[in-house]
Amino acid sequence: MSKTNSPQSAESTHPLSRLEFTKRVAKRAQYEAFEFTIVPEGVLVRNGSHANPEEHEYLVRVAGGIPETCTCPADARFNGACKHRVAVAIRTPIMAAANRQVVADGGVETSSKRPSHQQEQSVEDDECEECLEDFPCWECVRTGVRPLPE
């Protein structure tokens, strides 16, 4: 089984750099019609590509800035992250929402580091900080800056 990615140094902050997954999983995480719902336990991921999407809804738990587990059968059965975990990791807004924590005064505590696409820097001026060497981030794919690998 060829791996698309493997864990890198602790300096890497993008969730994909801390997950192992196959190229097949990476592609499916991009093209399948996932729907995301943020819940207190994590992210509910529903696969709208199935004839009965309600039967294909799984909970992805996010901890330490990465999608750690998923309730789908594939996550338990195979080595590496499932497509649901990768789908959550590649979507910066979903990860940002999943990483938010309610604090005691009712406010919300968020990470101080904003995703590079929300910063003043232009992706065209410099390489995107969220893209991995062999796999682009969702925003670069969505905006046409970088294509999905073959």
C-alpha positions in Angstrom: 0.0 0.0 0.0 1.6 3.2 -1.1 1.2 6.1 1.3 0.5 9.7 0.1 1.7 11.1 3.3 3.3 10.2 6.6 3.9 12.0 9.9 6.5 14.8 9.7 8.2 16.9 12.3 6.2 18.5 15.1 6.8 21.8 13.4 4.3 20.9 10.7 1.0 22.3 11.7 -1.3 21.3 8.8 -3.5 18.3 9.9 -2.6 16.4 6.7 1.1 16.4 7.6 0.2 14.4 10.7 -2.0 11.8 9.1 -1.1 8.7 7.0 -3.4 7.9 4.1 -3.3 6.3 0.6 -3.6 8.2 -2.6 -7.0 6.5 -3.2 -8.2 7.8 0.2 -7.0 11.3 -0.7 -8.8 11.4 -4.0 -12.0 10.1 -2.5 -11.8 12.6 0.3 -11.8 15.3 -2.4 -14.4 14.2 -4.8 -17.1 12.5 -2.8 -20.1 14.6 -1.8 -19.5 15.0 1.9 -21.8 17.1 4.2 -20.3 18.3 7.5 -22.1 19.1 10.8 -20.1 20.4 13.8 -21.3 18.8 17.0 -19.9 18.9 20.5 -18.2 15.5 20.0 -16.5 16.5 16.7 -17.7 16.5 13.1 -20.5 14.5 11.7 -19.6 13.5 8.1 -22.4 12.3 5.8 -21.6 10.9 2.4 -24.1 12.3 0.0 -22.6 10.2 -2.8 -24.5 7.1 -1.5 -28.1 6.3 -2.5 -29.0 6.4 1.2 -26.7 9.1 2.7 -28.4 8.8 6.2 -26.9 5.3 6.4 -23.4 6.6 5.7 -22.9 9.2 8.5 -20.0 8.9 10.8 -18.5 10.9 13.7 -14.9 12.2 13.3 -13.3 13.2 16.6 -10.8 16.1 16.4 -8.2 16.5 19.1 -4.9 18.4 19.1 -5.7 19.9 15.8 -6.1 16.6 13.9 -9.0 14.3 13.0 -8.0 11.4 15.3 -10.7 8.8 15.0 -13.8 8.0 12.9 -16.7 5.7 13.7 -16.7 4.3 10.1 -15.8 0.6 9.6 -12.8 1.5 7.4 -11.1 3.6 10.1 -11.1 0.6 12.4 -10.2 -2.0 9.8 -7.4 -0.4 7.8 -4.1 1.2 8.7 -4.0 5.0 8.2 -6.7 7.6 8.1 -10.1 7.0 6.5 -11.6 9.2 3.8 -13.8 10.9 6.4 -10.8 12.0 8.5 -8.9 13.2 5.5 -12.0 15.0 4.2 -12.2 16.9 7.5 -8.5 17.7 7.5 -8.4 19.2 4.0 -11.2 21.6 4.6 -9.8 24.5 6.6 -13.1 26.0 7.7 -14.3 22.6 9.0 -11.1 22.1 11.0 -11.3 25.7 12.4 -14.8 25.1 13.5 -14.0 21.7 15.0 -11.0 23.2 16.9 -13.1 25.9 18.6 -13.8 25.4 22.3 -16.4 27.1 24.4 -14.7 28.7 27.5 -16.2 29.1 31.0 -17.5 32.6 30.4 -19.5 31.4 27.4 -17.1 32.9 24.8 -15.2 30.9 22.3 -11.5 30.2 22.3 -9.8 29.8 18.9 -6.4 29.3 17.6 -4.5 32.5 17.1 -3.0 31.3 13.8 -5.4 32.0 11.0 -5.3 29.8 7.8 -2.9 31.2 5.2 -5.8 31.8 2.8 -7.4 34.2 5.3 -4.1 36.2 5.8 -3.0 39.2 3.7 -0.6 37.1 1.7 -1.6 36.1 -1.8 -1.2 32.4 -2.8 0.2 33.6 -6.1 2.9 35.7 -4.4 4.3 32.8 -2.4 3.7 29.1 -2.0 0.6 28.2 0.1 1.6 27.3 3.6 -1.4 24.8 3.9 -0.5 22.8 0.8 1.8 19.8 1.2 4.5 19.1 -1.4 2.5 16.3 -3.1 -1.1 17.3 -2.2 -2.8 20.7 -2.4 -5.1 22.1 0.2 -8.8 22.3 -0.4 -8.8 26.1 -1.0 -6.1 25.9 -3.7 -8.0 23.1 -5.5 -11.3 25.0 -5.1 -9.9 28.2 -6.5 -8.0 26.5 -9.3 -4.5 27.5 -8.0 -3.4 23.9 -7.8 -4.9 20.7 -9.3 -5.4 17.4 -7.6 -2.5 15.0 -8.3 -3.2 12.3 -10.9 
